[in-house]
Amino acid sequence: QVRLIESGGGLVQAGGSLRLSCAASGRTFSTLDMGWFRQAPGKEREFVAAISRNGVGIVFVDSVKGRFTISRDNAKNTVYLQMTSLKPEDTAVYSCAAAWATISLNEVDYWGQGTQVTVSS
């Protein structure tokens, strides 16, 4: 079983930055696709970003392209989401996720506990 522990959420002003971290337990991190999802109040859970097990394949939802960066350090079993130029509409609970196969909204094997990101205007 894989446990995902997130950190880095908080309150930030519009235009600011936050870096989310997700540390995974176990010895199989390098075999997992990793990603980030978010859910705002009254909204459906939304895919944000994902990175393939080898770090080569990276995708973002259009709304965060150019502002967010996803990366991973397989030696540290950690995936990161660097968020810059934050907007109030980025406010949501952000969750780390992992999948044995290609990760997607409907194909997630493990979830982190979620961390609140609040962007004020």
C-alpha positions in Angstrom: 0.0 0.0 0.0 1.1 3.5 -0.8 0.6 6.4 1.6 0.7 10.0 0.3 1.5 12.8 2.7 0.9 16.3 1.5 2.3 19.7 2.8 2.6 23.2 1.7 -1.0 24.5 1.5 -2.0 27.8 3.0 -3.3 31.3 2.4 -1.7 33.5 -0.2 -2.5 36.8 -1.9 -3.4 36.9 -5.6 -0.2 36.8 -7.6 1.7 34.9 -5.0 3.2 31.5 -5.0 3.0 28.2 -3.1 4.8 25.0 -3.4 3.0 21.8 -2.6 4.8 18.6 -1.7 3.6 15.0 -1.6 5.8 12.4 -0.1 5.0 8.8 -0.8 5.7 5.8 1.3 7.0 2.5 -0.1 9.6 1.3 -2.5 7.7 1.5 -5.7 7.4 5.3 -6.2 9.3 5.2 -9.5 6.6 2.9 -10.9 3.8 5.3 -10.2 2.3 8.0 -12.2 1.7 11.0 -9.9 -0.7 13.9 -10.1 -2.5 16.7 -8.5 -6.3 17.3 -8.4 -8.3 20.1 -6.8 -11.9 20.6 -5.7 -13.3 24.1 -5.1 -16.5 24.6 -3.1 -19.5 23.7 -5.1 -17.4 22.4 -7.9 -16.5 19.0 -9.2 -13.1 17.6 -8.6 -10.7 18.8 -11.3 -7.5 17.4 -12.7 -4.7 19.9 -12.4 -1.4 18.3 -13.4 0.3 14.9 -13.8 3.8 13.6 -14.3 4.7 10.2 -15.6 6.8 7.7 -13.6 10.0 8.7 -15.5 9.3 12.4 -15.3 9.2 12.9 -19.0 5.4 13.0 -19.6 3.8 16.1 -18.1 0.3 17.5 -18.6 -1.6 20.4 -17.1 -5.2 21.6 -17.2 -5.4 24.6 -19.5 -6.3 27.0 -16.7 -2.9 26.6 -15.0 -0.6 26.3 -17.9 2.3 28.7 -17.7 1.7 29.2 -14.0 2.1 25.8 -12.4 5.0 23.4 -12.6 4.9 19.7 -11.6 8.1 17.8 -10.8 9.2 14.7 -9.0 12.3 13.4 -7.3 12.2 9.6 -7.4 15.1 9.4 -5.0 13.1 11.1 -2.4 9.7 9.6 -3.3 8.3 13.1 -3.6 6.2 15.0 -6.2 5.9 18.8 -6.2 3.5 21.3 -7.5 5.0 24.8 -7.8 2.2 27.3 -8.1 2.9 30.9 -9.2 0.7 33.8 -10.2 -2.0 32.4 -8.1 -5.6 33.6 -8.7 -8.6 33.5 -6.4 -10.1 30.9 -8.7 -7.2 28.6 -7.7 -8.7 28.3 -4.3 -9.5 24.7 -3.6 -8.5 21.6 -1.7 -5.5 20.2 -3.5 -5.0 16.4 -3.4 -2.0 14.4 -4.4 -2.7 11.1 -6.3 -0.9 8.1 -7.6 -1.8 5.4 -10.1 -0.1 2.2 -11.2 -1.3 2.8 -14.7 -1.8 6.1 -16.5 -3.3 8.5 -14.0 -6.7 10.2 -14.7 -9.6 11.5 -12.8 -11.2 8.0 -13.0 -8.0 6.0 -12.5 -6.4 6.9 -9.2 -5.2 4.2 -6.9 -4.1 6.3 -3.9 -5.1 9.7 -2.6 -3.4 12.1 -0.2 -5.4 13.7 2.6 -5.8 17.0 0.7 -4.4 20.4 1.6 -6.2 23.7 1.5 -5.0 26.4 -0.8 -6.7 29.8 -0.4 -5.9 32.7 -2.6 -7.2 36.1 -1.5 -7.8 39.1 -3.7 
